[in-house]
């Protein structure tokens, strides 16, 4: 198995899942200011 490919896919999936969450938290923080 190609572990590098697995790591890249996993990191990409994490980025896709956490991206909107981080953007939402930043937006809420800016609205708080």
C-alpha positions as a Markdown table, in Angstrom:
| # | Residue | x | y | z |
|---|---|---|---|---|
| 1 | Unk | 0.0 | 0.0 | 0.0 |
| 2 | Unk | 1.1 | 3.6 | -0.7 |
| 3 | Unk | 1.2 | 5.2 | 2.7 |
| 4 | Unk | 2.1 | 8.6 | 1.2 |
| 5 | Unk | -1.1 | 8.6 | -0.9 |
| 6 | Unk | -3.1 | 7.6 | 2.1 |
| 7 | Unk | -1.6 | 10.5 | 4.2 |
| 8 | Unk | -2.3 | 13.0 | 1.4 |
| 9 | Unk | -5.9 | 11.8 | 1.0 |
| 10 | Unk | -6.4 | 11.9 | 4.8 |
| 11 | Unk | -5.0 | 15.4 | 5.1 |
| 12 | Unk | -7.1 | 16.5 | 2.2 |
| 13 | Unk | -10.3 | 15.1 | 3.8 |
| 14 | Unk | -9.4 | 16.8 | 7.1 |
| 15 | Unk | -8.9 | 20.1 | 5.3 |
| 16 | Unk | -12.3 | 19.8 | 3.6 |
| 17 | Unk | -14.0 | 18.9 | 6.8 |
| 18 | Unk | -12.3 | 21.5 | 9.1 |
| 19 | Unk | -12.0 | 24.3 | 6.5 |
| 20 | Unk | -15.7 | 25.5 | 6.9 |
| 21 | Unk | -15.5 | 25.0 | 10.7 |
| 22 | Unk | -12.4 | 27.2 | 11.0 |
| 23 | Unk | -13.9 | 29.9 | 8.6 |
| 24 | Unk | -17.1 | 29.8 | 10.7 |
| 25 | Unk | -15.2 | 30.3 | 14.0 |
| 26 | Unk | -13.2 | 33.2 | 12.4 |
| 27 | Unk | -16.4 | 34.8 | 11.2 |
| 28 | Unk | -18.1 | 34.5 | 14.6 |
| 29 | Unk | -15.0 | 36.0 | 16.3 |
| 30 | Unk | -15.0 | 38.9 | 13.9 |
| 31 | Unk | -18.7 | 39.5 | 14.5 |
| 32 | Unk | -17.9 | 39.5 | 18.3 |
| 33 | Unk | -15.5 | 42.3 | 17.8 |
